[in-house]
Amino acid sequence: MAAGAPLVRRQAEVLVAALALTSLLLVTMAGGSWRMAMLFVLGVLLGLTLYLTSFGFSSAYRNFLVRGDTAPVRAQLLMLAIATLLFAPALSSGSVFGREVVGAFAPFGLQVAMGAFMFGVGMQLAGGCGSGTLYTAGGGSPRMLIVLAAFVAGSFWASLHMGWWQRLPAWGELALGDLIGWPAAVALQLAMLAVLWKLLAKIPRKDRVPALGAATVQAQARLWLLGAGLLAVLNFLVLIVAGHPWSITWAFTLWGAKAAMALGWDPTTAPFWDGGFQRQALAGGVLQDVTSVMDLGIMLGALAAAGLTGRFAPRLNVPLRSLAAAVIGGVAMGYGARIAYGCNIGAFFSGVASTSLHGWLWIVAALAGSWVGIRLRPWFGMEN
């Protein structure tokens, strides 16, 4: 009991610190905008959900491609189905409670495919995706803090080249809701998700689940399904409050640009940063940016969850090869997400929920990139 007392005390201190920081930021934002305060709270809830349900994307794709374990991927299909049903009425009407809402739409083209492929490679080397990087870094992983820093650098770097990427062949923003009407779009997308669910359910695992571990595996599968439902509902609430679905990586691009400005970079030298939205974001504070506020909330929610569950245990002895993979993977994810108009959340989850075909293109290319990344992991001393 005595030996465990310091550990229990440390976890309690982490929880108190997370609650104190959350309260401080909430009070700060509530004084300026109830909307930002609400989005921050939604970010915290997303962080809690991601951490407590261990809802991941990079590990899900790795387990699927390496072991034939389809449970986490099927949970993602459920998440997409619920979100599609929730998003459709709002997006078809164009407003909720008198507030305009828009989906996550982006061009269907080579730029998205190549960016998603880079992201797929990167998330396997990094060991986390966009949301995974935030919640594991917030939960106390020093390695994932390095991934996050590299993610930011890669995202800003890509913003300097956006003009070149946008000249690649593309077919505009293609959304099923616009192409065939919302009722047909929802029916078609749900049918596609149901077919994928059935096909995945028939794939046998390539490894055996130990008898003693079967109950644990089933419990985790139920947690993923719970996480799927919660994430879909929370994304819908983000759509209502923010006017657009959940996204993550724009904040990384902005943070990188602000850091570069502090070092003397002139944003007028980059066409991407000449847009009205970008100029306004650079001129404003971090707490005035929707995505930044939500990302901070995700990290604090994960920190609180780590302290609550007693799992806050930073490991500082990270092998050099693993650190190299963290940096390379982070840069690849940042660069890929920027040119693909988002990561597994902004492009895939929110894109597909909006019936945008670029979201489906994103996941196909990201899975191909994951296949490559999985084969690169042993080079960096990482197990699959």
Buried (B, 14 or more C-beta within 10 A) or exposed (E): EEEEEEEEEBBEEBBEBBBEBBEEBBEEBBEEBEBBBBBBBBBBBBBBBBBBBBBBBBBBBBBBBBEEBBBBBBBBBBBBBBBBBBBBEBBBEEEBEEBEBBBBBBBBBBBBBBBBBBBBBBBBBBBBBBBBBBBBBBBBBBBBBBBBBBBBBBBBBBBBBBEEBBEBEBEEBBBBBBEEEBEEBBEBBBEBBEEBBEEBEEEEEEEEBEEEEEEEEEEBBEBBBBBBBBBBBBBBBBBBBBBBBBBBBBBBBBBBBBBBEEEEBEBEEBEBBEEEEBEEBBEEEBBBBBBBBBBBBBBBBBBBBBBBEBEBEEEEEBEEEBBBBBBBBBBBBBBBBBBBBBBBBBBBBBBBBBBBBBBBBBBEBBBBBBBBBBEBBEEBEBEE
